[in-house]
Amino acid sequence: MNALVGHTGAELRLYVRDKTVVLFSLFFPVITVVFFGYLNRGGQVGTVPYASFLIAGGIGMVVTSAAFQNLSAALARQRDAGILKRVGGTPLRVRTLVGAKLLVAAAVILAQTAVLITVNVVLFQAQLGGNLFWTLVVLTLGIVTFSTMGIALAGFCRNAEVAAAAGVAVALPMQFLCGTLFPLQDMPPVLRHLAHVLPLTYFVDALRMTMLGGGSAADVAKNGLVLVACLAVAFPVAVKTFRWE
């Protein structure tokens, strides 16, 4: 436990030290949400105000950005720079390293989530009336699932440049196709079918149900099971492809 806490602090300091990454990861999703929130201010998605509908999508963008564009690329950069090799020469275990990275990703995502909710409530009068406990459960599952997928992606990439490009290639389609900014039923059939094979669709859908109070427990459970299945596949891949150098 002491090793986990200590390394989490070290990872957080490394993250904060890179001002460009901090600014991009914190403000890009917020700017996107503000832009679309402004364009659709006063709009409705069914019986739900668009500003309220947008929050879950914004969180989905935050989670995928943190997992694929930040965590994955940062892990590859540390490997290229020899940082992981030096860490690997210490008694620190892989699970402690991965756990620390997941905790830092969770801290960053929670900070971004707080900013997104505040911005939507203050600027666009968004309203949330769901279940806080189940919202946190879904959010935690999403953070762990997508972060694990990000670690697995870094393992497949030979260097940081490839990891950065791959992270964008994986994250961007999900961020704009998975019901984040617009309801799936308003999208063309081809894009709608594509969205249903991407895991972010199920995360955003489950999060929207728990945050807005819509949808049945069975619907939330089905989406949660999809995320659990993705995690069950990504975890052994992340372990198998992880390398110190």
C-alpha positions as CSV (number, residue, x, y, z in Angstrom):
1,M,0.0,0.0,0.0
2,N,2.8,2.4,0.8
3,A,4.5,1.7,-2.5
4,L,1.2,2.3,-4.3
5,V,0.6,5.7,-2.5
6,G,4.2,6.7,-3.1
7,H,4.3,5.9,-6.8
8,T,0.9,7.5,-7.3
9,G,2.3,10.7,-6.0
10,A,5.3,10.4,-8.3
11,E,3.0,9.7,-11.3
12,L,0.9,12.7,-10.4
13,R,3.9,15.0,-10.2
14,L,5.1,13.7,-13.6
15,Y,1.6,14.5,-15.0
16,V,1.4,18.0,-13.6
17,R,5.0,18.8,-14.7
18,D,3.8,18.6,-18.4
19,K,1.9,21.8,-18.7
20,T,0.8,21.1,-22.3
21,V,-0.7,17.8,-21.5
22,V,-2.5,19.3,-18.5
23,L,-4.0,22.2,-20.5
24,F,-5.0,20.0,-23.4
25,S,-6.5,17.2,-21.3
26,L,-8.4,19.6,-19.0
27,F,-9.7,22.1,-21.4
28,F,-10.2,20.4,-24.8
29,P,-13.2,18.4,-23.7
30,V,-14.6,21.5,-21.8
31,I,-14.2,23.7,-24.9
32,T,-15.9,21.1,-27.0
33,V,-18.8,20.8,-24.6
34,V,-19.2,24.6,-24.3
35,F,-19.1,25.0,-28.1
36,F,-21.9,22.4,-28.7
37,G,-23.8,23.5,-25.6
38,Y,-23.8,27.1,-26.9
39,L,-24.9,26.0,-30.4
40,N,-27.8,24.0,-28.9
41,R,-28.7,26.2,-25.9
42,G,-32.3,25.8,-25.1
43,G,-32.6,22.7,-27.2
44,Q,-34.2,19.4,-26.1
45,V,-33.4,15.7,-26.6
46,G,-36.8,14.1,-26.1
47,T,-37.9,15.5,-22.7
48,V,-34.3,16.2,-21.6
49,P,-32.6,19.6,-22.0
50,Y,-29.7,19.3,-24.3
51,A,-27.3,20.7,-21.7
52,S,-28.2,17.9,-19.3
53,F,-28.0,15.3,-22.2
54,L,-24.5,16.7,-23.0
55,I,-22.9,16.1,-19.6
56,A,-22.6,12.3,-20.0
57,G,-21.2,12.6,-23.5
58,G,-18.7,15.1,-22.2
59,I,-17.6,12.7,-19.5
60,G,-17.2,10.0,-22.2
61,M,-14.9,12.3,-24.2
62,V,-12.9,13.0,-21.0
63,V,-12.5,9.3,-20.2
64,T,-11.4,8.3,-23.7
65,S,-9.1,11.3,-24.0
66,A,-7.4,10.4,-20.6
67,A,-7.1,6.7,-21.5
68,F,-6.0,6.8,-25.1
69,Q,-4.5,10.2,-25.7
70,N,-2.8,10.8,-22.3
71,L,-2.2,7.5,-20.4
72,S,-1.3,5.4,-23.4
73,A,1.1,8.0,-24.9
74,A,2.6,8.9,-21.5
75,L,3.3,5.2,-20.8
76,A,5.0,4.9,-24.2
77,R,7.1,8.1,-23.6
78,Q,8.3,6.8,-20.3
79,R,9.3,3.5,-21.9
80,D,11.2,5.3,-24.7
81,A,12.9,7.6,-22.2
82,G,14.1,4.6,-20.1
83,I,12.0,5.7,-17.1
84,L,10.2,2.4,-17.0
85,K,13.4,0.4,-17.3
86,R,14.8,2.2,-14.3
87,V,11.6,1.6,-12.4
88,G,11.7,-2.0,-13.4
89,G,15.0,-2.3,-11.7
90,T,13.4,-1.5,-8.3
91,P,11.2,-3.8,-6.2
92,L,8.1,-2.0,-7.6
93,R,5.7,-4.6,-9.1
94,V,3.9,-4.2,-12.4
95,R,0.5,-4.2,-10.6
96,T,1.6,-1.3,-8.4
97,L,2.8,0.7,-11.4
98,V,-0.5,0.1,-13.2
99,G,-2.5,0.8,-10.1
100,A,-0.8,4.1,-9.6
101,K,-1.4,5.1,-13.3
102,L,-5.1,4.1,-12.9
103,L,-5.4,6.2,-9.8
104,V,-3.9,9.3,-11.5
105,A,-6.1,8.8,-14.5
106,A,-9.1,8.6,-12.1
107,A,-8.1,11.8,-10.3
108,V,-7.7,13.7,-13.6
109,I,-11.0,12.4,-14.9
110,L,-12.9,13.3,-11.7
111,A,-11.4,16.8,-11.9
112,Q,-12.5,17.2,-15.5
113,T,-15.9,15.8,-14.6
114,A,-16.4,18.4,-11.9
115,V,-15.4,21.1,-14.3
116,L,-17.8,19.8,-17.0
117,I,-20.7,19.6,-14.7
118,T,-20.1,23.0,-13.2
119,V,-19.8,24.6,-16.7
120,N,-23.0,23.1,-17.9
121,V,-25.0,24.0,-14.8
122,V,-23.7,27.6,-14.6
123,L,-23.7,28.4,-18.3
124,F,-26.6,26.3,-19.6
125,Q,-28.7,25.5,-16.5
126,A,-28.2,21.8,-16.9
127,Q,-30.2,19.6,-14.4
128,L,-29.3,16.3,-13.0
129,G,-31.7,14.1,-11.2
130,G,-30.3,10.6,-11.2
131,N,-28.7,8.3,-8.7
132,L,-25.3,9.5,-7.4
133,F,-24.2,6.1,-6.2
134,W,-24.8,4.2,-9.4
135,T,-23.4,7.1,-11.4
136,L,-20.1,6.7,-9.5
137,V,-20.2,2.9,-10.0
138,V,-20.6,3.4,-13.8
139,L,-18.0,6.1,-13.9
140,T,-15.5,3.9,-12.0
141,L,-16.1,1.0,-14.3
142,G,-15.6,3.2,-17.3
143,I,-12.4,4.7,-15.9
144,V,-10.9,1.2,-15.2
145,T,-12.1,-0.3,-18.5
146,F,-10.9,2.4,-20.8
147,S,-7.6,3.1,-18.9
148,T,-6.8,-0.7,-19.1
149,M,-7.5,-0.5,-22.8
150,G,-5.1,2.5,-23.1
151,I,-2.4,0.5,-21.3
152,A,-2.9,-2.4,-23.7
153,L,-2.7,0.0,-26.7
154,A,0.6,1.3,-25.4
155,G,1.9,-2.2,-25.3
156,F,1.2,-2.7,-29.0
157,C,2.9,0.5,-30.0
158,R,6.7,0.4,-30.7
159,N,7.3,4.0,-29.6
160,A,5.6,7.2,-28.2
161,E,4.9,8.7,-31.7
162,V,3.0,5.6,-32.8
163,A,1.2,5.5,-29.4
164,A,0.1,9.1,-29.8
165,A,-1.2,8.6,-33.3
166,A,-2.9,5.4,-32.4
167,G,-4.5,7.1,-29.3
168,V,-6.0,9.8,-31.5
169,A,-7.1,7.2,-34.1
170,V,-8.9,5.1,-31.4
171,A,-10.4,8.0,-29.3
172,L,-11.7,10.4,-31.9
173,P,-14.2,8.2,-33.7
174,M,-15.6,7.1,-30.4
175,Q,-15.8,10.7,-29.1
176,F,-17.9,11.8,-32.0
177,L,-19.9,8.7,-32.9
178,C,-21.0,7.2,-29.6
179,G,-23.9,9.4,-28.7
180,T,-21.7,11.9,-26.9
181,L,-22.9,15.1,-28.7
182,F,-26.0,13.9,-30.5
183,P,-28.6,11.1,-29.8
184,L,-27.8,8.0,-31.8
185,Q,-31.3,7.9,-33.3
186,D,-30.6,11.1,-35.2
187,M,-27.5,9.7,-36.9
188,P,-27.4,8.0,-40.3
189,P,-28.0,4.2,-40.1
190,V,-24.4,3.3,-41.1
191,L,-22.9,5.5,-38.3
192,R,-25.5,4.2,-35.8
193,H,-24.5,0.6,-36.5
194,L,-20.8,1.5,-36.2
195,A,-21.5,3.2,-32.9
196,H,-23.1,0.1,-31.5
197,V,-19.8,-1.9,-31.8
198,L,-17.8,0.8,-30.0
199,P,-17.6,0.5,-26.2
200,L,-18.0,4.2,-25.4
201,T,-21.6,4.0,-26.6
202,Y,-22.5,1.7,-23.7
203,F,-20.6,3.7,-21.2
204,V,-22.2,7.0,-22.2
205,D,-25.6,5.3,-22.4
206,A,-25.3,3.8,-18.9
207,L,-23.9,7.1,-17.5
208,R,-26.8,9.1,-19.0
209,M,-29.3,6.7,-17.4
210,T,-27.8,6.9,-14.0
211,M,-27.3,10.7,-14.1
212,L,-30.7,11.6,-15.6
213,G,-32.8,8.9,-14.0
214,G,-34.0,7.5,-17.3
215,G,-33.8,3.8,-18.3
216,S,-34.4,0.6,-16.3
217,A,-32.0,-1.2,-14.1
218,A,-31.9,-4.0,-16.7
219,D,-30.8,-1.5,-19.4
220,V,-28.0,-0.1,-17.1
221,A,-26.9,-3.7,-16.3
222,K,-26.7,-4.7,-20.0
223,N,-24.5,-1.7,-20.7
224,G,-22.4,-2.5,-17.6
225,L,-21.9,-6.1,-18.7
226,V,-20.5,-4.9,-22.1
227,L,-18.0,-2.8,-20.3
228,V,-17.1,-5.7,-18.0
229,A,-16.6,-7.9,-21.1
230,C,-14.3,-5.2,-22.6
231,L,-12.3,-5.1,-19.4
232,A,-12.0,-8.9,-19.2
233,V,-10.5,-8.8,-22.7
234,A,-8.3,-5.8,-22.2
235,F,-6.8,-6.7,-18.9
236,P,-4.9,-9.9,-20.0
237,V,-3.8,-8.2,-23.2
238,A,-2.4,-5.2,-21.1
239,V,-0.5,-7.6,-18.9
240,K,0.8,-9.7,-21.8
241,T,2.0,-6.7,-23.9
242,F,3.4,-4.6,-21.0
243,R,7.1,-4.2,-21.2
244,W,9.6,-2.1,-19.2
245,E,11.7,-1.2,-22.3
